[in-house]
Structure formats: C-alpha cells, structure tokens
Amino acid sequence: MTAAITSPDIEYQDDRDLSGDMKQIALITFGLIVSATGANAACYADYKAKQDDPLRLHYGVAELNGDCTVASAEAQLPDRLSGDGWTLLNVMGVFEDAGLEERKDSAGDFFLRY
C-alpha cells in the first residue's frame, strides 16, 4: 500500500515495503562488523631458532594466534619450538597473508611447521 501526502511545499511517500531497506541495513551492519574485526586476517611471524650440541640454526615461518605483534610471537613460539629441542633466538617480524608466499622457499621444512 502506498499513500501519498502532498502539500504546497512537502511531498511524502509512505512505502510500506521494507524488505529492500532491511537487506541494505543488514549488508551495512555486516560490513561494519567485518571492518571492525579486521576480517580476522591471518598473522604470521618469521623467526630464527637454534639447537645446541651440535649447533643447528633454522629460519622459519609460523602462524600466530591472537594479536599480530612481535610480542605475541615471542610469547607463543618458545613453547612450540622447545618440543623439538629448538630455542627461539629472535622474531624478525610479523606479517599477514601478503608476505607469506615470498618466504616459503627460505623457510623450507620450517614453513608453518610450528
């Protein structure tokens, strides 16, 4: 049902079909939620680790949980690495999906292993 109210200065259209408006509101709300959460982008850290006796070193890439920060990587990686006798030397940095593929060859067997 459409009702129109007119006056010399104002024209008002009352369109009771709200389904299109509701879809638009839902899409806008979804967009705001996704942008606020950062779409839960994956986060990775590249790091260096060592084993002693005999000395062995490796460069690796690991996926992180939670915050995408060096501090978060420094908190998560020691436990993961120690299970296989590795000690974290340093976290070189953190990055998202865009930097993942370019590090794959350099990390070799330690690409997403820990």
Rosetta blueprint (number, residue, H / E / L):
1 M L
2 T E
3 A E
4 A E
5 I E
6 T E
7 S L
8 P L
9 D L
10 I L
11 E E
12 Y E
13 Q E
14 D E
15 D E
16 R L
17 D L
18 L L
19 S H
20 G H
21 D H
22 M H
23 K H
24 Q H
25 I H
26 A H
27 L H
28 I H
29 T H
30 F H
31 G H
32 L H
33 I H
34 V H
35 S H
36 A H
37 T H
38 G H
39 A H
40 N H
41 A L
42 A L
43 C E
44 Y E
45 A E
46 D E
47 Y E
48 K E
49 A E
50 K E
51 Q E
52 D L
53 D L
54 P L
55 L L
56 R E
57 L E
58 H E
59 Y E
60 G E
61 V E
62 A E
63 E E
64 L E
65 N L
66 G L
67 D L
68 C L
69 T L
70 V H
71 A H
72 S H
73 A H
74 E H
75 A H
76 Q H
77 L H
78 P H
79 D H
80 R H
81 L H
82 S H
83 G L
84 D L
85 G L
86 W L
87 T E
88 L E
89 L E
90 N E
91 V E
92 M E
93 G E
94 V E
95 F E
96 E L
97 D H
98 A H
99 G H
100 L L
101 E H
102 E H
103 R H
104 K H
105 D H
106 S H
107 A H
108 G H
109 D H
110 F H
111 F E
112 L L
113 R L
114 Y L
